[in-house]
Amino acid sequence: MENFIKIKRSKEEVNLLSPLTWAYIGDSVYELYIRTKLVNETNQKPHALHISSIKYVKAQSQANILKKIENILTEEEKEIVRRGRNTENHHLPKNANVQEYMYATAYEALIGYLYLTQQNERLQQILTSSVDET
């Protein structure tokens, strides 16, 4: 996945960002990936696309994905996930339990971190594995 928006931070600067910042951008990157995949692979109308995308982007699904792909993560990626999972978040989930929400945040943090550090090949591998796991 080639970045179409110029990232102006070095890896060292990205490492200093909050894991919630990684998750913030990771949420968008993952949702764009899913939406693009659905548009490419189906002929659904927008409302049906939205309904289809929910099964991938809801917290419970993201938490399950992370648990299933943990065995393919590098030690660095596992550390990113740990930081994302353990970050204090004052948001209360409405459609997931706290543990699912923590794991979903960790997954989004991983996606955001890979995106921000421009590890595009690895990001593509993780995203592809993620969708294969749902």
N, C-alpha and C positions, 0 to 999 in steps of 0.2 A: 504494500500500500504506500504509494508515494504521497508525501505531504504536499498539499496544494497551498498551504499557508506557511509562510516562513516562520520558523521557530528561532527566536533570537537569544535563547538561553543555553549556556554550556551545561554539560552533564553535572558539573559541580554545583552550578546554580540550581538546577532542577532538584538535586539531592537535598538542597536546603529548603525547598518548598514543603508546605504541609502535605501530608498524605491525603488530606481532604481536597486539596487543590488538584492533586493527581486524579482523584476520584471524580472531581467535577468535570475535568476534561475527558477522562476515560468514559464517563457516562455518555457523553456526546459522540465520541469516536465509536463506541460499541453500537449505539443506536443508529448512527449513520451506516455502519457496516451492515447491520441487520436490515435496515430499510432498503439499502442498495441491493442486497442479496435477494430480498423478496421481489423487488421491482424487476430484477434481472431474470428471476426464475419463475415468476407467476404472471398471470394476466388479471390480477385482482384490481378492483376499484379501490380508491383511497380508504374508505371505511373498512373494507375487508383487510387491506394491508395493515391498517392500524391494529385491528383485532389479532391478526397473525403475528405481528411484531411483539405483542404483549407477552406471549408465551416465552419469548427469548429474553426480554428486558426486565421482567419483574424480578424483585429481590430474591424470591425463592429459587427461580431458575438460575440466576447468577451465582447464588451460593452453591447450588448443586453442581454447576459447571466447575467452579473453583475446586471443589472437593474431588471431582473426577479428573482434573488435569494436573493436580498437585505433583503427581509422579513424573511429569515431563518438565517441571520447572527447574531452573538452575538454582544454585544456592543464593545468588544475588536476587533472583526473582522471588524466592521464598522469603527473603528478608523484606522486600518491598511489600509482599502480601502481609507479612507479620505486622509491619508498621501500619499498613492500611487498616487491618483488622483491629488493632489495639488503639487506634486514634480515638480520642474522646469526641463523640459526636452528640450534640444536644438535640438532634432531630429524633422524634419518636416515630417509628414506622407505623403506618396505618394498615398495611396489607401483608405484613410479615412479622415474624417474631424478632426479638432483639438479636439473637444469634444469626439468623438468616440475613438480617440487615447488616451486621458486622462483616459477614463473609461477602456479601454483595459489594459493600464498600471496598473491601480488600481486592476483589476482582476488578472493580472499576479503577482502583488505584494502580493496579498492575498495568492495565490497558493504557491509562493516562501516562504513567511513567515511561512505558515503552514508546509511546507516541512522542512525548516531549523530549526524550533523549534520542529520538530519530533512529530507533532500532527497528526499522520498518520491516525487514525480513522476518525478524523474530515476532513482531506484532502480528504479521500476517499468519505465521505458523500458529500462534496462540488463538487468534480469532477463528481460523479454520478448524482447529482442534475443538474449540469451544462449541461451535455450531454442530460439529460431528457428534458431540457428546450429548446434545439435547434430545 
